[in-house]
Amino acid sequence: MLSPRRSFLIASATALLVAVSACSSDTSSTSESDTATTLDTTTPINVVATYSAIGDVVSRLVGDAAAVTVLIPNGQDQHDFEPSAKDVETINNASLVVSNGLDLEEGLEDSLLQAEKSGVPMFHIADHVTLLDAAEKEEGHEGEEDHGHGTEDPHVWLDPETLAEAIPALAKALLLATGKDFAAEATTVVGELTALSTKIREIMTTVDECKLVTGHDSLGYFAARYGCTVVGAVIPGFSTAAEASAGSLADLKVVAQENGVKAIFTELGTPADVAAQIAKEVGVDVVELATHVLPENGGYDDMMTQLATAIAGGLS
């Protein structure tokens, strides 16, 4: 028969082993919980796009799986937009923000940068496409650095094939930010953008010679894709915040006459009176283009089809 003291020691040791075992089990459970990082896929997905053209394409990619908010109202110049406190809040609460990435949205730069620094997932389209660089052209863009832009052209959405380059990477960014796989949808959207480009190319084959004078230097990607040459711009820069000098306008008149241009193409942000005066002196019509604005009750495909049709018509 065990002594009372020996019985006490055995009971104490048993209790200690049980306690140690329980503690070890809890530690293991906690460790596994800490290392398993899973996204809450039940939380609504809120994607923010900075302007309407990319907002429409993003909406096609995510479908009904996410709500897409466009910050810059359709019809407002991206270069001039200033965000409200509500806009900043929308950015900060986004599951993912999709922006141009080359400071096209000049008034949003600080808000986007601060949000990215604070951990808001950010996708810059320009980081995932083949960019045109004005420094590589025979004629440079004087004054670009003075207006906050480098020499890389931010107007990537004006060529569907360039825009399509970013879609697979955007699907991956959405997967990382939300836990939802959009790879199949990305393949569909890329196919749609490629088909749109084929349609635009067919429209532009009706033009014998495509020489363009534009409102500002926005059609570089379109020209490179569809066999055009941009010979000059009313505002000689990527941003409508730049200004045309008397000297640059005089040079533009000479260039337009030497190249036998058939129209002066204007767009959002182009001074209408200046464009009209140049057209009058050259002896051609003014043709307005919607390069930054989706048509009423229409989407990105409609905008690009109408853009090509307007250019082809103006050059006929």
Phi, psi and omega in degrees: 000133182287146177288155178306322182293318181294321178298320179297317182294319180295317179297320180294318180295320178297316179298322180294318179297319178297317181295317180296318179299316180296319180295316179298320179296318180295319181296317179297319180296318180295318181298315180297323180293322182291326185275344180273102181258098179247142179277143177280100183281358178275345179287133179304139179269121180244108179257132179250126174248141186286325181218168196295320184299311179286331177299320180294318180291320177298320178299321177294327181289315186271340180058225181274001183281348182209154173267132180248124178250128176260123185286308184275119182302139178300127182105350177259140180297123180301329183289337187257350188292136175240128184285147173272174177298324178294321177298317179297319177297319178299317178299313185292338181260007185284147170289325177202139175250128179251118181234172179293310177099355178238035176061027175299317181272075192302319182288345181266353188307309184296317181295318179294319180296315180295320179296318180296319178296328182275000174107004177289125179300132186229134177239121180256114183303319184298340178284352188231018179228166176277116187267148171271136181243119182297334181293340180272351179280161179294323177249121182280183180244093180294137175093357181297316181299327182291341183250026172084001180251149170276206182265000179273134185283123182275355189275052188292334184285350181275014168221110182303327182289324175294315179299323181298332180301331185273346189295315178301319179293325177295320177299320178294320178296322177294321178298315180294323185279330188237344183083002181255135183270119179247023184298317181295318179296324179298318178299319178296314182295319177300318177297320179294320180291324177295319178295322177298318179297321177298319179296318179296319179299321177296320178296318185284345177291348178281352182263127180288313181219124185251093174245127190241136163246121188246171180295306166226178190279077187247346190256025180298315181291318177300313182297316182296325183282324192244024169077031179252167174231126175272110184269345179179171180216146178299313172257108187281074180182168180285339184250141175287354176285345175289169182231146177270130178268164177300322180293318181292326178290323177295319178295321181297319179300316180296314181298317180297317180292318180297327182267359178059040181297149185258354180196158169253116182268126179248168182201181180306127178095353178276129176299114186298321182292323180293314179298319180296321180293317178298315180299319180296317182289327179278336180086035180228173179272160171265130178239122182273134179245146174258086181267339185239004188229130173285143178293156179299130181060027179225167181244198184299317180300319179295317180301313183290323178294316179293326177297311180297319180296318180295318179295313180299319178295320180292336181263358182281000000 
